[in-house]
Amino acid sequence: MAEPLNPGDDAAPGTPGTGEDVCRRCGGSSRIDGGECPNCGGSGKVIEGIGGG
């Protein structure tokens, strides 16, 4: 079963042309204002497109 996407994810994990990065909203801490970061779902990481071209 595929992992659910968080609002900060560009694509599902393992999608070609993507990679894992630190969530910019929480800075990788997984928390904002004492609660779980809604952007990364509390993981501190997001999946983003890489490369260019």
C-alpha positions in Angstrom: 0.0 0.0 0.0 1.3 3.5 -0.9 2.2 5.9 1.8 -0.2 8.8 2.2 1.0 12.2 0.9 1.4 15.2 3.2 0.6 18.7 2.0 4.3 19.5 1.6 5.0 16.5 -0.7 5.4 17.0 -4.4 5.0 13.3 -5.1 4.9 9.9 -3.5 8.1 8.4 -2.1 10.1 6.6 -4.7 8.8 8.6 -7.6 11.6 9.1 -10.2 13.0 12.6 -10.2 12.1 13.2 -6.5 14.0 13.0 -3.2 13.5 13.4 0.5 14.3 16.9 2.0 13.8 18.7 5.3 10.4 20.3 5.7 10.9 24.0 5.2 7.9 24.9 7.3 9.1 23.3 10.6 12.8 23.1 9.7 12.8 19.3 10.2 11.7 19.5 13.9 8.3 18.0 13.0 6.5 20.5 15.3 5.1 24.0 15.0 3.6 25.9 17.9 3.6 22.9 20.1 1.8 20.7 17.7 2.5 18.3 14.7 3.6 20.2 11.6 0.7 20.1 9.1 3.0 20.4 6.1 5.1 17.2 6.7 2.6 15.3 8.9 5.0 15.3 11.8 7.8 13.5 10.0 10.1 16.5 9.5 10.6 15.5 5.9 8.9 16.1 2.6 9.3 14.6 -0.9 10.3 17.2 -3.5 11.2 17.3 -7.2 14.9 17.4 -7.9 16.9 18.2 -10.9 16.1 20.7 -13.6 16.1 20.6 -17.3 
